[in-house]
Amino acid sequence: MSIKFRLTLMSFLQFFVWGAWLITIGTYCFNAKGWTGAEFGAIFSTLGLSSLFMPAITGIIADKWMNAEKLYGILHVLYGCVLFYVPSVNDPNTLYYVIFGAMICYMPTISLSNSIAYNILKNNNYDVVKSFPPIRVWGTVGFIVAMWFTNIFSSKTPPPFIHDFGLKIGNGIADLFGSPIFANQFYFAAFFAIILGVYSFTLPKCPPQKLIAEDASFAEQLGLNAFKLFANSKMALFLLFSLFLGAALQLTNMYGDAFLDDFGKIEQYKNSFVVEGRTMIMSISQISETLFILAIPFFLKRFGIKKVMLFSMIAWVLRFGLFSFGNPAEGLWMIILSCIVYGMAFDFFNISGSLFVETTTDSKIRSSAQGLFMMMTNGVGAYLGSKLSGLVIDAFFTHDGLKDWHGIWLSFAIYSAIIAVLFAVFFKHKHNPDEVANVSH
């Protein structure tokens, strides 16, 4: 197999094992388990909490002590083992710790997969800027396929055109494990995570760089000098906005499926495809990602880092605002358009941010720097966004057990608009059309 194909398979499975349950866990907690917004917010915040320290720690390990592909494989096997236990948990406090354990294993693999791909591509003389996006796009395809698996085989009401087939297979899987059908999502993720873990040991070796001198300081020996990036005003500001935007990055993943499912409580919408095929509707967001990922090299070279990230923030305003006013009937176009702009909203910041770190940091601390970026977006930002959104929804947007989704999404849109304006004013970065070319050298 070619190097690109092997990395493509890694990328596909990397996000398949996340997409199988990430979008639907909100419906699982709210509707299947009957838990509150605060309880779900706490469970979902484990994604951010684990990202506070695990990507940085694993980045340091990969920089200094262990082959990145081996560390990556071990983490995925452990992640799969923990997910197999999830369906047996019936208490939100217990599930908090179980999901936390799973996220400790999974979240650092996102930045590790980037580092592994960059390393292998460079070692084989590929242009990373041109080669990485087409590889990464298959991660999004994996996420989409996983969501469709979940909608077909983990739902009590699969879309009508596959209802009998999906329900029969889904019930068969549930009977095999002795769990409800909606728990199948975790079994899918667990099984393929273990396969990915084993597969990663066959990838080309990505040994530690070991570029740090023996007489280096204690902080340098541990790789903690990546935190010195905060001393650079531009990088510090970039990381600060990464935190602020990170608070919004997972909100539609948290609440999107539950938002569409709640239309089923309204008589005129309860049998609509938006309700019964809600995960497939949400997958339009990931389909959109595949197009925008491929467009990133053009946008980066044409507009530069700052404008591409600003486009992302404006897209988040549209993402939330359109959800606020959408519905399964005359407002269906708003839900569809919201899913389409998601590709720009999510990828333009994550991918351009990762490439920005790659082009502005020293090779000695590059894995650690990627981990630091992940810590700010999927760590501090996501943790605060998950915890605070759950508390705010319970306090201000839940009445008699029903959620005011219009108010919820509108408040998220206003927050994103404020971040976009502040970023446009305060983040100074002059566009150099040749800057992204440095990634491939």
GILIN-V411035 format. One record per residue. RES is the residue in three letters. D_CENTER is the distance of its C-alpha to the mean C-alpha in Angstrom with 2 decimals. Layout:
# GILIN-V411035
RES,D_CENTER + RES,D_CENTER
This chain:
# GILIN-V411035
MET,27.83 + SER,26.91 + ILE,24.54 + LYS,22.28 + PHE,22.27 + ARG,21.47 + LEU,18.45 + THR,17.42 + LEU,17.78 + MET,15.68 + SER,12.79 + PHE,13.41 + LEU,13.49 + GLN,10.57 + PHE,8.19 + PHE,11.12 + VAL,11.28 + TRP,7.94 + GLY,8.58 + ALA,12.08 + TRP,11.68 + LEU,8.55 + ILE,10.08 + THR,13.55 + ILE,13.74 + GLY,14.89 + THR,17.74 + TYR,18.41 + CYS,18.99 + PHE,20.74 + ASN,22.84 + ALA,23.27 + LYS,23.72 + GLY,24.91 + TRP,23.16 + THR,22.98 + GLY,20.32 + ALA,20.91 + GLU,20.59 + PHE,17.32 + GLY,16.04 + ALA,17.17 + ILE,15.51 + PHE,12.04 + SER,12.78 + THR,12.91 + LEU,9.22 + GLY,10.53 + LEU,13.90 + SER,13.16 + SER,11.35 + LEU,14.63 + PHE,16.54 + MET,15.15 + PRO,13.56 + ALA,16.81 + ILE,18.98 + THR,17.78 + GLY,18.00 + ILE,21.54 + ILE,22.39 + ALA,21.35 + ASP,23.32 + LYS,26.37 + TRP,26.90 + MET,25.01 + ASN,24.00 + ALA,20.27 + GLU,20.21 + LYS,22.11 + LEU,19.96 + TYR,16.87 + GLY,18.93 + ILE,20.17 + LEU,16.83 + HIS,15.70 + VAL,19.13 + LEU,18.98 + TYR,15.61 + GLY,17.25 + CYS,20.38 + VAL,18.90 + LEU,17.16 + PHE,20.62 + TYR,21.93 + VAL,19.68 + PRO,21.89 + SER,24.94 + VAL,23.79 + ASN,25.37 + ASP,25.17 + PRO,22.27 + ASN,23.28 + THR,23.25 + LEU,19.90 + TYR,18.52 + TYR,19.74 + VAL,18.80 + ILE,15.09 + PHE,15.41 + GLY,16.97 + ALA,14.34 + MET,11.60 + ILE,14.19 + CYS,14.25 + TYR,10.70 + MET,8.76 + PRO,11.42 + THR,11.23 + ILE,8.36 + SER,10.93 + LEU,13.71 + SER,12.91 + ASN,13.16 + SER,16.32 + ILE,17.76 + ALA,17.42 + TYR,18.94 + ASN,21.62 + ILE,22.68 + LEU,22.81 + LYS,24.91 + ASN,27.14 + ASN,27.88 + ASN,28.67 + TYR,25.96 + ASP,24.93 + VAL,21.30 + VAL,20.72 + LYS,22.14 + SER,20.98 + PHE,17.35 + PRO,15.89 + PRO,17.69 + ILE,16.36 + ARG,12.68 + VAL,13.28 + TRP,14.06 + GLY,10.59 + THR,9.94 + VAL,13.31 + GLY,12.42 + PHE,9.68 + ILE,12.55 + VAL,15.17 + ALA,13.58 + MET,13.44 + TRP,17.04 + PHE,18.07 + THR,17.06 + ASN,18.87 + ILE,21.87 + PHE,22.35 + SER,20.95 + SER,22.44 + LYS,25.99 + THR,26.28 + PRO,24.70 + PRO,25.45 + PRO,29.27 + PHE,29.62 + ILE,28.14 + HIS,29.06 + ASP,31.67 + PHE,29.93 + GLY,26.54 + LEU,28.28 + LYS,30.64 + ILE,28.15 + GLY,25.74 + ASN,28.72 + GLY,29.86 + ILE,26.67 + ALA,26.83 + ASP,30.51 + LEU,29.92 + PHE,27.82 + GLY,29.76 + SER,26.80 + PRO,26.13 + ILE,24.61 + PHE,21.45 + ALA,20.69 + ASN,20.47 + GLN,16.70 + PHE,16.58 + TYR,19.31 + PHE,17.63 + ALA,14.58 + ALA,17.12 + PHE,19.50 + PHE,17.35 + ALA,15.67 + ILE,19.27 + ILE,20.20 + LEU,17.52 + GLY,18.77 + VAL,22.30 + TYR,21.62 + SER,20.14 + PHE,23.60 + THR,25.09 + LEU,23.20 + PRO,25.29 + LYS,25.79 + CYS,23.82 + PRO,26.19 + PRO,26.01 + GLN,27.39 + LYS,30.00 + LEU,31.01 + ILE,31.84 + ALA,35.58 + GLU,37.20 + ASP,38.69 + ALA,35.36 + SER,34.76 + PHE,33.12 + ALA,29.98 + GLU,29.86 + GLN,30.45 + LEU,27.41 + GLY,25.24 + LEU,25.02 + ASN,26.42 + ALA,22.93 + PHE,23.13 + LYS,26.09 + LEU,23.78 + PHE,24.11 + ALA,27.77 + ASN,27.05 + SER,27.07 + LYS,24.94 + MET,22.22 + ALA,22.51 + LEU,22.13 + PHE,19.09 + LEU,17.44 + LEU,18.74 + PHE,17.24 + SER,13.86 + LEU,14.35 + PHE,15.58 + LEU,12.92 + GLY,10.19 + ALA,12.11 + ALA,11.41 + LEU,7.81 + GLN,6.98 + LEU,10.63 + THR,10.84 + ASN,8.40 + MET,10.80 + TYR,13.93 + GLY,13.92 + ASP,15.25 + ALA,17.66 + PHE,18.79 + LEU,19.87 + ASP,21.32 + ASP,23.45 + PHE,25.26 + GLY,26.90 + LYS,28.85 + ILE,30.60 + GLU,33.50 + GLN,33.23 + TYR,29.59 + LYS,29.42 + ASN,30.09 + SER,28.09 + PHE,25.67 + VAL,22.95 + VAL,23.39 + GLU,24.09 + GLY,21.59 + ARG,18.91 + THR,16.00 + MET,17.49 + ILE,17.76 + MET,14.09 + SER,13.50 + ILE,15.35 + SER,12.30 + GLN,10.79 + ILE,14.40 + SER,14.61 + GLU,11.82 + THR,14.19 + LEU,16.95 + PHE,15.51 + ILE,14.14 + LEU,17.73 + ALA,19.15 + ILE,17.57 + PRO,20.54 + PHE,23.02 + PHE,21.54 + LEU,21.22 + LYS,24.79 + ARG,26.18 + PHE,24.75 + GLY,23.38 + ILE,20.51 + LYS,21.41 + LYS,21.89 + VAL,18.72 + MET,16.72 + LEU,19.16 + PHE,18.63 + SER,14.94 + MET,16.19 + ILE,18.88 + ALA,16.59 + TRP,14.76 + VAL,18.33 + LEU,19.04 + ARG,15.95 + PHE,17.03 + GLY,20.71 + LEU,20.95 + PHE,19.41 + SER,22.00 + PHE,24.89 + GLY,23.83 + ASN,25.35 + PRO,25.99 + ALA,29.37 + GLU,30.41 + GLY,27.06 + LEU,25.13 + TRP,24.89 + MET,22.95 + ILE,20.28 + ILE,20.17 + LEU,20.20 + SER,17.39 + CYS,15.22 + ILE,16.62 + VAL,15.97 + TYR,12.24 + GLY,12.07 + MET,13.87 + ALA,12.18 + PHE,8.60 + ASP,9.84 + PHE,13.04 + PHE,11.89 + ASN,9.23 + ILE,11.60 + SER,14.75 + GLY,13.92 + SER,13.46 + LEU,16.69 + PHE,18.37 + VAL,18.00 + GLU,19.25 + THR,22.26 + THR,23.29 + THR,23.27 + ASP,25.86 + SER,25.27 + LYS,26.36 + ILE,23.35 + ARG,20.71 + SER,18.49 + SER,19.02 + ALA,18.25 + GLN,14.86 + GLY,14.24 + LEU,15.67 + PHE,13.42 + MET,10.32 + MET,12.53 + MET,13.24 + THR,9.92 + ASN,7.69 + GLY,11.21 + VAL,14.07 + GLY,12.55 + ALA,10.02 + TYR,12.95 + LEU,15.44 + GLY,13.67 + SER,13.24 + LYS,16.77 + LEU,18.55 + SER,17.29 + GLY,18.50 + LEU,21.76 + VAL,22.34 + ILE,21.83 + ASP,24.30 + ALA,26.73 + PHE,26.92 + PHE,25.41 + THR,26.50 + HIS,30.14 + ASP,32.00 + GLY,28.84 + LEU,27.47 + LYS,24.58 + ASP,25.34 + TRP,22.29 + HIS,24.06 + GLY,24.39 + ILE,20.88 + TRP,19.24 + LEU,22.09 + SER,21.61 + PHE,17.95 + ALA,19.31 + ILE,22.05 + TYR,19.84 + SER,17.81 + ALA,21.21 + ILE,22.59 + ILE,19.85 + ALA,20.45 + VAL,24.19 + LEU,24.07 + PHE,21.95 + ALA,24.43 + VAL,27.32 + PHE,26.50 + PHE,24.32 + LYS,26.96 + HIS,26.12 + LYS,28.63 + HIS,27.48 + ASN,28.81 + PRO,28.41 + ASP,28.80 + GLU,26.24 + VAL,23.38 + ALA,26.03 + ASN,26.23 + VAL,22.99 + SER,24.94 + HIS,27.78
